[in-house]
Amino acid sequence: MASAKGQTIRLAGLIDNTASITRHDPGFARVHMREMQEPPGVLTRGNLHRQAVTLAAQYFQQGWRDRSFW
């Protein structure tokens, strides 16, 4: 299992890529956001876990149809 620091780095990458993915590839964005909504069990120790899950929830609740969300 990756260290908490390693998991935080991976989650930071997922979060950072979100704006670009949702803006330029809406079809893949839904897949990407599902992965963030329920990150693999190995990413539960990172400091950004809650932020990734919250961002994904907001996307599905209000923004996936509205590209201006991002």
C-alpha positions as MATLAB code, in Angstrom:
seq = 'MASAKGQTIRLAGLIDNTASITRHDPGFARVHMREMQEPPGVLTRGNLHRQAVTLAAQYFQQGWRDRSFW';
ca = [
       0.000    0.000    0.000;
       1.243    3.469   -0.835;
       2.141    5.879    1.928;
      -0.259    8.665    2.901;
       2.104   11.118    1.179;
       2.074    9.070   -2.025;
      -1.708    8.830   -1.941;
      -1.984   12.589   -1.405;
       0.157   13.182   -4.492;
      -2.051   10.853   -6.566;
      -5.226   12.543   -5.336;
      -3.729   15.976   -6.057;
      -3.152   14.850   -9.639;
      -6.739   13.663  -10.001;
      -8.072   16.940   -8.606;
      -5.715   19.071  -10.717;
      -6.716   17.299  -13.940;
     -10.429   17.708  -13.266;
     -10.879   21.191  -14.764;
      -9.109   20.276  -17.999;
     -10.909   16.951  -18.400;
     -14.358   18.372  -17.734;
     -13.743   21.291  -20.059;
     -12.249   19.376  -22.988;
     -13.707   15.866  -22.789;
     -17.161   15.814  -21.191;
     -17.665   12.147  -22.078;
     -14.571   11.005  -20.221;
     -15.276   13.516  -17.456;
     -18.117   11.368  -16.139;
     -15.764    8.381  -15.908;
     -13.045   10.479  -14.255;
     -15.477   11.938  -11.726;
     -16.885    8.500  -10.848;
     -13.335    7.438  -10.031;
     -12.945   10.495   -7.811;
     -16.326    9.946   -6.202;
     -15.254    6.502   -5.098;
     -11.460    6.460   -5.231;
      -9.944    2.989   -5.125;
      -9.571    1.624   -1.618;
      -5.848    2.216   -1.816;
      -6.370    6.005   -1.903;
      -8.123    6.381    1.434;
      -5.112    7.584    3.425;
      -4.307   10.690    1.397;
      -4.976   14.126    2.842;
      -7.059   15.108   -0.188;
      -9.438   12.130   -0.152;
     -12.381   14.104    1.233;
     -11.775   16.979   -1.221;
     -11.797   14.608   -4.211;
     -15.024   12.950   -3.084;
     -16.684   16.320   -2.416;
     -15.655   17.713   -5.805;
     -17.093   14.666   -7.544;
     -20.347   14.920   -5.596;
     -20.722   18.575   -6.587;
     -20.067   17.669  -10.211;
     -22.839   15.082  -10.274;
     -25.277   17.205   -8.261;
     -25.010   20.401  -10.243;
     -22.367   20.652  -12.854;
     -21.948   17.808  -15.260;
     -24.475   19.218  -17.710;
     -23.233   22.786  -17.298;
     -19.700   23.185  -18.611;
     -19.486   26.591  -16.935;
     -19.370   24.722  -13.612;
     -15.635   24.464  -14.127;
];
